[in-house]
Amino acid sequence: MPTLGEFVDVYGSALDLLEKKGFQFWFDEKADLFFAERDGWDFAAENPISLLGLMAIFEAEAPLQFHECWWRRKGTEPRAPLPSLAR
């Protein structure tokens, strides 16, 4: 069992962290997505934990202005499939 996993009982903690980081967030029932916004930057994810992951990328990259694929790090290519654990 992992120390922490992507489970519904972690959603509250993720939303609390988003709020502490100054993001506004909401759930759009029609789109079935969670959204967050701060300083004109907006994000969407299927759950608050994924939304928090997007915020981590945003904060690590710290873009000053929007440009296509701002989240991609220079010189990185999509990763090969991760190794799987033999069962």
GROMACS elastic network, one bead per residue, 0.5 to 0.9 nm:
[ bonds ]
;  ai    aj funct       b0    kb
    1     4     6  0.84676   500
    1     5     6  0.87963   500
    2     5     6  0.62878   500
    4     7     6  0.84506   500
    4    10     6  0.84860   500
    5    10     6  0.78753   500
    6     9     6  0.85019   500
    6    10     6  0.68815   500
    6    11     6  0.83363   500
    6    49     6  0.66944   500
    6    50     6  0.85304   500
    7    10     6  0.56463   500
    7    11     6  0.72593   500
    7    49     6  0.85435   500
    8    11     6  0.53774   500
    8    12     6  0.82116   500
    8    47     6  0.87113   500
    8    49     6  0.89903   500
    9    12     6  0.68437   500
    9    13     6  0.82092   500
   10    13     6  0.54181   500
   10    14     6  0.64308   500
   10    15     6  0.88546   500
   10    48     6  0.85582   500
   10    49     6  0.74715   500
   11    14     6  0.51161   500
   11    15     6  0.61858   500
   11    16     6  0.85789   500
   11    47     6  0.75383   500
   11    48     6  0.55756   500
   11    49     6  0.62264   500
   12    15     6  0.51343   500
   12    16     6  0.60816   500
   12    17     6  0.86594   500
   12    48     6  0.81087   500
   13    16     6  0.50483   500
   13    17     6  0.62824   500
   13    18     6  0.87084   500
   13    48     6  0.89129   500
   13    49     6  0.87072   500
   14    17     6  0.51993   500
   14    18     6  0.62977   500
   14    19     6  0.87260   500
   14    48     6  0.58281   500
   14    49     6  0.56397   500
   14    50     6  0.89379   500
   14    51     6  0.82284   500
   14    52     6  0.62574   500
   15    18     6  0.50215   500
   15    19     6  0.62093   500
   15    20     6  0.86502   500
   15    25     6  0.79128   500
   15    48     6  0.61905   500
   15    49     6  0.80341   500
   15    51     6  0.88424   500
   15    52     6  0.78815   500
   16    19     6  0.51242   500
   16    20     6  0.62279   500
   16    21     6  0.86760   500
   17    20     6  0.50015   500
   17    21     6  0.61684   500
   17    22     6  0.87446   500
   17    23     6  0.89102   500
   17    52     6  0.78713   500
   18    21     6  0.51014   500
   18    22     6  0.65242   500
   18    23     6  0.54477   500
   18    24     6  0.76212   500
   18    25     6  0.77889   500
   18    36     6  0.81593   500
   18    48     6  0.87125   500
   18    51     6  0.85575   500
   18    52     6  0.66683   500
   18    55     6  0.80351   500
   19    22     6  0.51527   500
   19    23     6  0.52573   500
   19    24     6  0.65761   500
   19    25     6  0.78260   500
   20    23     6  0.74664   500
   22    37     6  0.87308   500
   22    38     6  0.67174   500
   23    36     6  0.60304   500
   23    37     6  0.54514   500
   23    39     6  0.85123   500
   24    35     6  0.82282   500
   24    36     6  0.53960   500
   24    37     6  0.52819   500
   24    38     6  0.65008   500
   25    34     6  0.71577   500
   25    35     6  0.53866   500
   25    37     6  0.64236   500
   26    33     6  0.85943   500
   26    34     6  0.57959   500
   26    35     6  0.53672   500
   26    36     6  0.65662   500
   27    31     6  0.85098   500
   27    32     6  0.71906   500
   27    33     6  0.58636   500
   27    35     6  0.61428   500
   27    36     6  0.89200   500
   28    31     6  0.54653   500
   28    32     6  0.56177   500
   28    33     6  0.55336   500
   28    34     6  0.62790   500
   28    35     6  0.74405   500
   29    33     6  0.69445   500
   29    34     6  0.87170   500
   30    33     6  0.80708   500
   31    34     6  0.85751   500
   32    46     6  0.71938   500
   33    44     6  0.63442   500
   33    45     6  0.56815   500
   33    47     6  0.69495   500
   34    43     6  0.82772   500
   34    44     6  0.56026   500
   34    45     6  0.53588   500
   34    46     6  0.59549   500
   34    47     6  0.59214   500
   34    48     6  0.65332   500
   34    51     6  0.72691   500
   35    42     6  0.71075   500
   35    43     6  0.55280   500
   35    45     6  0.65650   500
   35    46     6  0.88164   500
   35    47     6  0.89909   500
   35    48     6  0.85228   500
   35    51     6  0.74843   500
   36    41     6  0.82904   500
   36    42     6  0.56354   500
   36    43     6  0.52824   500
   36    44     6  0.66158   500
   36    45     6  0.88286   500
   36    51     6  0.74583   500
   36    55     6  0.88417   500
   37    40     6  0.64939   500
   37    41     6  0.54991   500
   37    43     6  0.64052   500
   38    41     6  0.54108   500
   38    42     6  0.66611   500
   39    42     6  0.84005   500
   41    66     6  0.85854   500
   43    51     6  0.71963   500
   43    54     6  0.73647   500
   43    55     6  0.81419   500
   44    47     6  0.86797   500
   44    50     6  0.87690   500
   44    51     6  0.65696   500
   44    54     6  0.84661   500
   45    48     6  0.70930   500
   45    49     6  0.84729   500
   45    50     6  0.58529   500
   45    51     6  0.51911   500
   45    52     6  0.89536   500
   45    54     6  0.81450   500
   46    49     6  0.85552   500
   46    50     6  0.67725   500
   46    51     6  0.75705   500
   47    50     6  0.55177   500
   47    51     6  0.62997   500
   47    52     6  0.88325   500
   48    52     6  0.61112   500
   48    53     6  0.86195   500
   49    52     6  0.50756   500
   49    53     6  0.63976   500
   49    54     6  0.88516   500
   50    54     6  0.63949   500
   50    55     6  0.87291   500
   51    54     6  0.51107   500
   51    55     6  0.63746   500
   51    56     6  0.87796   500
   52    56     6  0.63128   500
   52    57     6  0.88570   500
   53    56     6  0.50201   500
   53    57     6  0.65206   500
   53    58     6  0.87126   500
   54    57     6  0.51368   500
   54    58     6  0.61984   500
   54    59     6  0.86356   500
   55    59     6  0.60067   500
   55    60     6  0.84088   500
   56    59     6  0.51695   500
   56    60     6  0.60107   500
   56    61     6  0.85408   500
   57    60     6  0.51001   500
   57    61     6  0.60521   500
   57    62     6  0.82406   500
   57    71     6  0.68700   500
   58    61     6  0.53495   500
   58    62     6  0.57257   500
   58    63     6  0.72480   500
   58    70     6  0.89485   500
   58    71     6  0.71219   500
   59    63     6  0.81854   500
   60    63     6  0.87780   500
   61    70     6  0.78978   500
   61    71     6  0.65698   500
   61    72     6  0.87098   500
   61    73     6  0.82184   500
   63    66     6  0.69264   500
   63    67     6  0.86540   500
   63    70     6  0.69035   500
   63    71     6  0.82568   500
   65    70     6  0.87204   500
   66    69     6  0.86660   500
   66    70     6  0.68309   500
   67    70     6  0.55500   500
   68    71     6  0.85188   500
   69    72     6  0.57388   500
   70    73     6  0.79361   500
   72    75     6  0.87081   500
   72    76     6  0.73533   500
   72    77     6  0.88144   500
   73    76     6  0.57717   500
   73    77     6  0.86875   500
   74    77     6  0.86716   500
   76    79     6  0.83177   500
   77    80     6  0.88991   500
   79    82     6  0.77230   500
   80    83     6  0.88978   500
   81    84     6  0.86704   500
   84    87     6  0.89554   500
